[in-house]
Structures are given as C-alpha cells and as structure tokens.
Amino acid sequence: MEMLARVQKLADIDEIRKLKARYAAACDNNYDADAIAELFTEDAVWDGGIFGKADGRENIRRFFRKAPAVFSFAIHNVMNPRIEIDGDSATGEWYLLQPATREPETQAVWLAAVYYDEYVRIDGKWLFKRLLVNANFLTNYEQGWANKRFV
C-alpha cells in the first residue's frame, strides 16, 4: 500500500509539472487566452501582483485576451519546482525567468518572479485553483536589474 501511495504521489507531481508546462506554452503562444483559461477551475484566481488580478475562469480568459497588447513576446522559463501533494489538493512554487517584449514601446525586458500556485484535482484532472506571481524585477534589457529593478 505504501508503494502505491508513493507511485501516485510521483504521478501527481508529474501531472502538475505538465500543467505548468501547458500554462507556460499557452502564454508563450501569444497568450492564448482560451488555452490558459481551461487550465483553471471555474472559481480560480490569477493574481499577477503588479500585472493585475482576475477572479474566475472567464475573467482570467478576458484578462489574457488583453495580454498581447502588453507583452507582444514572452518566453516563460519556469524552473526549480517545489510541489507538495495533499490528496486532491497541492501547492507549488516555481522560479520564472522571462525575456519579453513590452508594449507599446516595443522594449526588450527581463522579468524574474516566483510563482506560488495552488492546485486541485477535479474528476481526475489537476487544475490551477490559485496562481500568484511575485515579481522580483521587471527591467529593461539594456539597463538591467542592478540599475533599475522595475520599469
């Protein structure tokens, strides 16, 4: 029984890693709002801190429909996951390092942040219940974070 529980935990962690990878890929695909929204529960919260907040799947969809006007290009490099499973719920922390193009001035920027995620398994499928982005810096490429942490 203990071995089955350990295997299930590893399988759950793998599914959550795949969920985060789908989120990053949808963001990097010109912020595909429909693909992003489907990764969240109906009552989920996406809290981007300095970037805004959206409550509920449909508001998350609306929020991300506007995202390409703010970031016309982005590559979400998510790494160093720390995932904790508790039955049908879980938490995760991930580092983000993201080169991006910020609009309307078409400015190359660097973003570094930590994601604090809450997940829930519904009908056998892991979804985001809450996603919090805690930005460490958002800086112009040329200027760098040592000179100016937030633009």
C-alpha positions as CSV (number, residue, x, y, z in Angstrom):
1,M,0.0,0.0,0.0
2,E,2.8,2.4,0.9
3,M,4.4,1.8,-2.5
4,L,1.2,2.5,-4.4
5,A,0.8,5.8,-2.5
6,R,4.4,6.8,-3.4
7,V,3.8,6.0,-7.0
8,Q,0.5,8.0,-7.0
9,K,2.3,11.0,-5.5
10,L,5.0,10.9,-8.1
11,A,2.4,10.6,-10.8
12,D,0.5,13.6,-9.3
13,I,3.7,15.7,-9.3
14,D,4.4,14.8,-12.9
15,E,0.8,15.8,-13.9
16,I,1.3,19.1,-12.1
17,R,4.6,19.7,-13.9
18,K,2.8,19.1,-17.2
19,L,0.0,21.5,-16.2
20,K,2.6,24.2,-15.5
21,A,4.3,23.4,-18.9
22,R,1.0,23.8,-20.7
23,Y,0.4,27.2,-18.9
24,A,3.9,28.4,-20.0
25,A,3.4,27.2,-23.6
26,A,0.0,28.9,-23.8
27,C,1.5,32.1,-22.5
28,D,4.3,31.9,-25.0
29,N,1.8,31.3,-27.8
30,N,0.8,34.9,-27.8
31,Y,-1.1,34.5,-24.5
32,D,-3.7,32.0,-25.9
33,A,-6.5,33.1,-23.6
34,D,-8.7,30.1,-24.2
35,A,-5.9,27.6,-23.6
36,I,-4.9,29.4,-20.5
37,A,-8.4,29.6,-19.0
38,E,-9.0,25.9,-19.5
39,L,-6.2,25.2,-17.0
40,F,-8.0,26.9,-14.2
41,T,-11.0,25.9,-12.1
42,E,-14.3,27.9,-12.6
43,D,-13.6,29.9,-9.3
44,A,-9.8,30.2,-9.7
45,V,-7.8,33.3,-9.0
46,W,-4.9,34.5,-11.2
47,D,-3.1,37.1,-9.2
48,G,-0.3,38.8,-11.1
49,G,0.6,41.3,-8.4
50,I,1.9,44.3,-10.4
51,F,0.3,42.9,-13.6
52,G,-3.3,42.7,-12.3
53,K,-5.7,40.2,-10.9
54,A,-8.5,38.1,-12.4
55,D,-11.1,36.2,-10.3
56,G,-12.9,33.2,-12.0
57,R,-12.1,31.3,-15.2
58,E,-14.0,33.7,-17.5
59,N,-12.3,36.8,-16.1
60,I,-8.9,35.0,-16.5
61,R,-9.8,34.4,-20.1
62,R,-10.7,38.1,-20.6
63,F,-7.5,39.2,-18.8
64,F,-5.3,37.2,-21.1
65,R,-7.1,38.3,-24.3
66,K,-5.6,41.7,-23.5
67,A,-2.1,40.4,-22.6
68,P,-0.6,40.5,-26.1
69,A,-1.1,44.3,-26.1
70,V,1.2,44.5,-23.0
71,F,3.7,41.7,-23.8
72,S,3.9,41.0,-27.5
73,F,6.5,38.3,-27.0
74,A,7.5,36.2,-24.0
75,I,9.3,33.0,-23.2
76,H,8.4,31.6,-19.8
77,N,11.3,29.7,-18.3
78,V,9.9,28.0,-15.2
79,M,12.2,26.0,-13.1
80,N,13.1,24.6,-9.6
81,P,9.6,23.4,-8.8
82,R,8.7,22.6,-5.2
83,I,5.4,20.6,-5.3
84,E,3.6,19.3,-2.2
85,I,0.7,16.9,-2.6
86,D,-2.1,16.5,-0.1
87,G,-4.7,14.2,-1.5
88,D,-6.7,16.1,-4.2
89,S,-5.0,19.4,-3.5
90,A,-1.4,20.5,-3.9
91,T,0.8,23.6,-3.7
92,G,3.8,24.6,-5.8
93,E,6.5,27.2,-6.0
94,W,8.4,27.8,-9.2
95,Y,11.0,30.3,-10.3
96,L,10.4,32.3,-13.5
97,L,13.0,34.0,-15.7
98,Q,11.3,35.6,-18.7
99,P,12.7,37.6,-21.6
100,A,9.9,39.5,-23.2
101,T,8.9,42.4,-25.4
102,R,6.9,45.1,-23.6
103,E,4.4,47.2,-25.5
104,P,3.5,49.9,-26.6
105,E,7.2,51.0,-26.8
106,T,8.4,47.6,-28.1
107,Q,11.0,47.4,-25.3
108,A,13.1,44.2,-24.6
109,V,12.7,43.4,-20.9
110,W,13.7,40.8,-18.3
111,L,11.2,39.5,-15.8
112,A,12.1,37.4,-12.8
113,A,9.4,36.2,-10.4
114,V,8.3,33.4,-8.1
115,Y,5.0,31.6,-8.8
116,Y,3.0,30.4,-5.8
117,D,0.4,28.0,-7.0
118,E,-2.5,26.1,-5.5
119,Y,-3.9,23.1,-7.4
120,V,-6.9,20.9,-7.1
121,R,-7.8,17.6,-8.8
122,I,-11.3,17.6,-10.2
123,D,-12.6,14.5,-12.0
124,G,-9.0,13.1,-12.1
125,K,-7.5,16.2,-13.7
126,W,-5.2,18.7,-12.0
127,L,-6.1,22.4,-12.4
128,F,-5.0,25.7,-11.0
129,K,-7.1,26.9,-8.1
130,R,-4.8,30.0,-7.5
131,L,-1.8,31.3,-9.2
132,L,0.2,34.1,-7.6
133,V,3.1,35.9,-9.4
134,N,5.5,37.6,-7.1
135,A,7.8,39.7,-9.3
136,N,11.4,40.2,-8.2
137,F,12.2,42.5,-11.1
138,L,10.9,43.7,-14.4
139,T,13.7,45.7,-16.1
140,N,14.8,47.0,-19.5
141,Y,17.2,44.6,-21.2
142,E,19.8,47.3,-21.7
143,Q,19.5,48.8,-18.2
144,G,19.4,45.6,-16.2
145,W,18.1,44.8,-12.8
146,A,21.2,46.1,-11.0
147,N,20.4,49.7,-12.1
148,K,16.6,49.6,-12.1
149,R,14.6,46.7,-10.8
150,F,11.2,47.9,-12.0
151,V,10.3,49.8,-15.2
